């Protein structure tokens, strides 16, 4: 069996038209060489699939940990009326347990936001052992996790309508 290298490959025909949706893309400022590339990938993909520029909210937060709060504010604010939030971050393993605490808190937090608000909150957070692994997944040889997040958001918006 051949190992899949581009994890972001998808069939464009399987993605719903994004025209009716209002989607937020929230990205951590930490590790900007990674998160900026993922953010661009998400935004470009949403636009390619019909999301109107006026229905796209882009927001930056200081770090990955802050994604949960931003997602909750966006998903629960009736004035924003978002259909989904794509959360982009990158946590790289270091010498301390900080990595474990951040990854656990963010994954649990974003799940809770989704369940509490009833809206798709997309986990496009890289949890890597090295910067090289992160770059490989932020537009490098393994694709772009931001693209994956955008596609997932559109598919989940369709499911949320059921």
HUJOVEN-V836183 format. One record per residue. N is the residue number from 1. SS is DSSP state (alpha for helix, beta for strand, coil for the rest). BURIAL is 1 if it has 9 or more other C-alpha atoms within 8 Angstrom, else 0. Layout:
N SS BURIAL
N SS BURIAL
This chain:
1 coil 0
2 coil 0
3 coil 0
4 coil 0
5 coil 0
6 coil 0
7 coil 0
8 coil 1
9 coil 0
10 coil 0
11 coil 0
12 alpha 0
13 alpha 0
14 alpha 0
15 coil 1
16 coil 1
17 coil 1
18 coil 1
19 coil 0
20 coil 0
21 coil 1
22 coil 1
23 beta 1
24 beta 1
25 beta 1
26 beta 1
27 beta 1
28 beta 1
29 coil 1
30 coil 1
31 coil 0
32 alpha 1
33 alpha 0
34 alpha 1
35 alpha 1
36 alpha 1
37 alpha 1
38 alpha 1
39 alpha 1
40 alpha 1
41 alpha 1
42 alpha 1
43 alpha 1
44 alpha 0
45 alpha 1
46 alpha 1
47 alpha 1
48 alpha 0
49 coil 1
50 coil 1
51 coil 1
52 coil 1
53 alpha 0
54 alpha 0
55 alpha 1
56 beta 1
57 beta 1
58 beta 0
59 beta 0
60 beta 0
61 beta 1
62 coil 0
63 coil 1
64 alpha 1
65 alpha 0
66 alpha 1
67 alpha 1
68 alpha 1
69 alpha 0
70 alpha 1
71 alpha 1
72 alpha 1
73 alpha 0
74 alpha 1
75 alpha 1
76 alpha 0
77 coil 0
78 coil 0
79 coil 0
80 coil 0
81 coil 1
82 coil 1
83 coil 1
84 beta 1
85 beta 1
86 beta 1
87 beta 1
88 beta 1
89 beta 1
90 beta 1
91 beta 1
92 beta 1
93 coil 1
94 coil 0
95 coil 0
96 coil 0
97 coil 0
98 alpha 0
99 alpha 1
100 alpha 0
101 alpha 0
102 alpha 1
103 alpha 1
104 alpha 0
105 alpha 1
106 alpha 1
107 alpha 1
108 alpha 0
109 alpha 1
110 alpha 1
111 alpha 1
112 alpha 0
113 alpha 1
114 alpha 1
115 alpha 0
116 alpha 0
117 alpha 1
118 coil 0
119 coil 1
120 beta 1
121 beta 1
122 beta 1
123 beta 1
124 beta 1
125 beta 1
126 beta 1
127 beta 1
128 beta 1
129 coil 0
130 coil 0
131 alpha 0
132 alpha 0
133 alpha 1
134 alpha 1
135 alpha 1
136 alpha 1
137 coil 1
138 beta 1
139 beta 1
140 beta 1
141 coil 0
142 coil 1
143 beta 1
144 beta 1
145 alpha 1
146 alpha 1
147 alpha 1
148 alpha 1
149 alpha 1
150 alpha 1
151 alpha 1
152 alpha 1
153 alpha 1
154 alpha 1
155 alpha 1
156 alpha 1
157 alpha 1
158 alpha 1
159 alpha 0
160 alpha 0
161 coil 0
162 coil 0
